[in-house]
């Protein structure tokens, strides 16, 4: 899993002007790479409860979400695309990680993502 996260994930960054046309090759390629990374996130987080939680959280949240996915989400204009991306990321997160968390707080690895959701 670590090798896949470190070597297989690539989401290019293009200028916003290039991505405004959703039918452009750059926009389509970036979108495919984003959804591929979301699928990997989902697969990594499915190992929760089997592999040590610290390892799963490090790979899934610290490396994959915060290093790759969040950057793409932050560069996606507000709207339905952004909402869909955020919903898919949230759907990947294991519910048991949030059972003992007090209302109004979150996991440290999710602070930046939560700030984006609040905005």
C-alpha positions in Angstrom: 0.0 0.0 0.0 2.8 2.4 0.9 4.5 1.8 -2.4 1.2 2.5 -4.3 0.6 5.7 -2.4 4.2 6.9 -2.8 4.8 5.9 -6.4 1.5 5.5 -8.2 -0.4 8.6 -7.2 0.1 11.6 -9.5 -2.4 14.4 -9.8 -1.0 17.2 -12.0 -1.7 20.8 -11.2 -2.7 23.0 -14.1 -3.6 26.7 -14.1 -7.2 27.4 -13.3 -7.6 29.0 -16.7 -6.7 25.6 -18.3 -9.2 23.8 -16.2 -12.2 26.1 -16.8 -13.0 24.1 -19.9 -14.1 20.8 -18.4 -13.8 19.1 -21.8 -10.1 20.0 -22.2 -7.6 17.2 -22.1 -5.9 18.6 -19.1 -9.1 18.8 -17.1 -10.1 15.3 -18.0 -6.7 13.9 -17.2 -6.6 15.6 -13.8 -10.1 14.5 -13.0 -9.3 10.8 -13.9 -6.2 11.0 -11.7 -8.2 12.5 -8.8 -10.8 9.7 -8.9 -8.1 7.1 -9.2 -6.6 8.5 -6.0 -10.0 8.5 -4.2 -10.4 4.8 -5.1 -6.9 4.1 -3.6 -7.9 6.1 -0.5 -11.0 3.9 -0.2 -9.0 0.8 -0.6 -6.4 1.8 1.9 -9.0 2.8 4.5 -10.7 -0.6 4.1 -7.7 -2.1 5.9 -8.7 -0.3 9.1 -9.1 -2.9 11.8 -6.8 -5.4 10.0 -3.6 -3.3 9.7 -2.4 -1.0 12.5 -4.6 2.1 12.7 -1.6 4.4 12.8 -0.3 3.0 9.5 -3.7 3.2 7.8 -4.2 6.8 9.0 -0.7 7.8 8.0 -1.1 6.4 4.5 -4.7 7.3 3.9 -5.0 10.7 5.6 -1.5 12.2 6.0 -0.1 11.1 2.7 -3.0 10.5 0.3 -5.7 12.9 1.5 -3.5 15.8 2.7 -0.7 15.5 0.1 -2.7 14.8 -3.1 -6.5 14.9 -2.8 -6.9 18.0 -0.7 -4.7 20.1 -3.0 -7.0 19.2 -5.9 -10.2 19.8 -3.9 -8.9 23.3 -2.8 -8.2 24.2 -6.4 -11.7 23.0 -7.6 -14.1 26.0 -7.8 -17.0 26.0 -5.4 -20.0 24.1 -6.8 -21.3 20.7 -7.4 -17.9 19.2 -8.5 -16.3 20.3 -5.2 -19.2 18.9 -3.2 -19.1 15.6 -5.0 -15.4 15.3 -4.3 -15.8 16.1 -0.6 -18.7 13.6 -0.3 -16.7 10.8 -1.8 -13.7 11.5 0.5 -16.0 11.6 3.6 -17.7 8.3 2.5 -14.3 6.6 2.6 -13.6 7.5 6.3 -14.2 4.7 8.8 -17.1 5.6 11.2 -15.4 4.1 14.2 -12.6 6.7 14.0 -15.2 9.3 15.1 -17.1 7.4 17.8 -15.0 8.8 20.7 -14.5 12.3 19.3 -16.3 15.2 21.0 -18.7 17.3 19.1 -16.9 20.2 17.3 -13.6 18.4 17.0 -12.0 16.0 14.6 -8.9 13.9 13.9 -5.7 16.0 13.7 -5.1 14.7 10.1 -8.5 16.0 9.0 -8.2 19.6 10.3 -7.4 21.2 6.8 -10.1 19.2 5.2 -12.6 20.2 7.8 -11.7 23.8 7.4 -12.4 23.5 3.7 -15.8 22.0 4.4 -16.6 24.8 6.8 -15.8 27.4 4.2 
